[in-house]
């Protein structure tokens, strides 16, 4: 399980661009069995002393989904992204070969939890 909120906290907000996400995904891709999805937890957070203090509604912190989305496009592995933001808990699944939208991004399916 990859918890990008926690990683964002312990790196003093180091997950603002695509490359940090891609680096973690690359490391995970090397050890997760072939065909198994990335399992990702994602939410905005409040941080104090390099520690996650609370989950925030999306947009109130500095962690954004777009760099993660762009990093995931580099991999053929499916992904499950679970939003832990208050009031927005949901699961986004992406298949290994998603149909592309007109904007070039993967099609995702949102499932309320």
ZAPA-928674 format. One record per residue (C-alpha): residue number from 1; x, y, z. Coordinates in steps of 0.05 Angstrom, whole numbers, plus 32768, in hexadecimal, padded with zeros to 4 digits. Example, Ala and Ser with C-alpha at 12.3 -4.5 7.8 and 13.67 -1.06 7.14 Angstrom:
// residues 2
atom nr=1&east=80F6&north=7FA6&up=809C $
atom nr=2&east=8111&north=7FEB&up=808F $
END
This chain:
// residues 113
atom nr=1&east=8000&north=8000&up=8000 $
atom nr=2&east=801B&north=8044&up=7FEC $
atom nr=3&east=8004&north=807D&up=8019 $
atom nr=4&east=8015&north=80BD&up=7FF4 $
atom nr=5&east=7FF9&north=80EA&up=802B $
atom nr=6&east=802B&north=80CD&up=805C $
atom nr=7&east=8064&north=80D2&up=802A $
atom nr=8&east=8051&north=811A&up=801C $
atom nr=9&east=8054&north=8129&up=8066 $
atom nr=10&east=8097&north=8107&up=8076 $
atom nr=11&east=80B8&north=8129&up=803A $
atom nr=12&east=80A0&north=816F&up=804F $
atom nr=13&east=8071&north=8173&up=8014 $
atom nr=14&east=809E&north=8150&up=7FE2 $
atom nr=15&east=8066&north=8135&up=7FB6 $
atom nr=16&east=8052&north=8171&up=7F8D $
atom nr=17&east=806B&north=815A&up=7F49 $
atom nr=18&east=8064&north=811A&up=7F20 $
atom nr=19&east=80AB&north=8100&up=7F2A $
atom nr=20&east=80A8&north=80F1&up=7F75 $
atom nr=21&east=8067&north=80C9&up=7F6A $
atom nr=22&east=8087&north=80A4&up=7F2F $
atom nr=23&east=80C5&north=8093&up=7F59 $
atom nr=24&east=809B&north=8072&up=7F8F $
atom nr=25&east=8070&north=804E&up=7F5B $
atom nr=26&east=80AF&north=8035&up=7F38 $
atom nr=27&east=80CA&north=8018&up=7F79 $
atom nr=28&east=8087&north=7FF7&up=7F88 $
atom nr=29&east=8082&north=7FDD&up=7F40 $
atom nr=30&east=80C3&north=7FB7&up=7F4B $
atom nr=31&east=80A9&north=7F90&up=7F88 $
atom nr=32&east=805E&north=7F88&up=7F7E $
atom nr=33&east=804B&north=7F48&up=7F5A $
atom nr=34&east=803D&north=7F4F&up=7F10 $
atom nr=35&east=7FF4&north=7F61&up=7F01 $
atom nr=36&east=7FE4&north=7F76&up=7F48 $
atom nr=37&east=7FCA&north=7FBD&up=7F4D $
atom nr=38&east=7FED&north=7FF6&up=7F70 $
atom nr=39&east=7FC5&north=8001&up=7FB0 $
atom nr=40&east=7FC7&north=804C&up=7FC0 $
atom nr=41&east=7FAB&north=8076&up=7FF8 $
atom nr=42&east=7FA6&north=80C0&up=7FE8 $
atom nr=43&east=7F8C&north=80FE&up=800B $
atom nr=44&east=7F9D&north=8145&up=801C $
atom nr=45&east=7FBA&north=814B&up=8062 $
atom nr=46&east=7FCE&north=817C&up=8098 $
atom nr=47&east=8017&north=8174&up=80AB $
atom nr=48&east=803F&north=8184&up=80EA $
atom nr=49&east=8087&north=8171&up=80F7 $
atom nr=50&east=808B&north=8145&up=80B9 $
atom nr=51&east=804F&north=811D&up=80D1 $
atom nr=52&east=8008&north=8116&up=80B6 $
atom nr=53&east=7FD9&north=8134&up=80EA $
atom nr=54&east=7F95&north=812F&up=80C8 $
atom nr=55&east=7F74&north=8122&up=8085 $
atom nr=56&east=7F57&north=815F&up=8063 $
atom nr=57&east=7F22&north=8168&up=802D $
atom nr=58&east=7F44&north=8167&up=7FE9 $
atom nr=59&east=7F5F&north=81AB&up=7FD6 $
atom nr=60&east=7F6D&north=81C4&up=801D $
atom nr=61&east=7FB3&north=81A8&up=801F $
atom nr=62&east=7FEB&north=81A6&up=7FEC $
atom nr=63&east=7FE7&north=815E&up=7FD2 $
atom nr=64&east=7FC7&north=815A&up=7F8D $
atom nr=65&east=7FAE&north=811F&up=7F65 $
atom nr=66&east=7FC5&north=8136&up=7F20 $
atom nr=67&east=800F&north=8126&up=7F2B $
atom nr=68&east=7FFC&north=80E1&up=7F44 $
atom nr=69&east=7FCE&north=80D7&up=7F07 $
atom nr=70&east=8006&north=80EB&up=7ED9 $
atom nr=71&east=8038&north=80BC&up=7EFC $
atom nr=72&east=8008&north=8082&up=7EF7 $
atom nr=73&east=8004&north=808B&up=7EAC $
atom nr=74&east=804D&north=8074&up=7EA8 $
atom nr=75&east=803A&north=802D&up=7EC0 $
atom nr=76&east=8010&north=7FF6&up=7EA2 $
atom nr=77&east=7FFF&north=7FDC&up=7EE7 $
atom nr=78&east=7FB7&north=7FE6&up=7EFF $
atom nr=79&east=7FAC&north=8014&up=7F3B $
atom nr=80&east=7F7A&north=801C&up=7F72 $
atom nr=81&east=7F7B&north=8061&up=7F91 $
atom nr=82&east=7F54&north=806B&up=7FD1 $
atom nr=83&east=7F43&north=80B2&up=7FE5 $
atom nr=84&east=7F46&north=80BC&up=8030 $
atom nr=85&east=7F30&north=8105&up=802E $
atom nr=86&east=7EF5&north=8113&up=805D $
atom nr=87&east=7EB3&north=8111&up=8039 $
atom nr=88&east=7ED4&north=80F8&up=7FF9 $
atom nr=89&east=7EE4&north=80B0&up=8009 $
atom nr=90&east=7EE4&north=8089&up=7FC9 $
atom nr=91&east=7F0B&north=8057&up=7FA1 $
atom nr=92&east=7F26&north=8065&up=7F5C $
atom nr=93&east=7F3C&north=8029&up=7F33 $
atom nr=94&east=7F65&north=802C&up=7EF4 $
atom nr=95&east=7F70&north=7FEF&up=7EC9 $
atom nr=96&east=7FB4&north=7FDF&up=7EAB $
atom nr=97&east=7F9B&north=7FF1&up=7E66 $
atom nr=98&east=7F69&north=8029&up=7E71 $
atom nr=99&east=7F40&north=8047&up=7E3A $
atom nr=100&east=7F59&north=808D&up=7E2F $
atom nr=101&east=7F2D&north=80CB&up=7E35 $
atom nr=102&east=7F2E&north=8101&up=7E00 $
atom nr=103&east=7F60&north=8126&up=7E2E $
atom nr=104&east=7F90&north=80EA&up=7E2D $
atom nr=105&east=7F85&north=80D7&up=7E76 $
atom nr=106&east=7F6F&north=8092&up=7E8E $
atom nr=107&east=7F26&north=8084&up=7E98 $
atom nr=108&east=7F18&north=8075&up=7EE1 $
atom nr=109&east=7EDC&north=805B&up=7F06 $
atom nr=110&east=7EC9&north=8079&up=7F48 $
atom nr=111&east=7EA9&north=804B&up=7F7C $
atom nr=112&east=7E8D&north=8068&up=7FBD $
atom nr=113&east=7EA5&north=8043&up=7FFB $
END
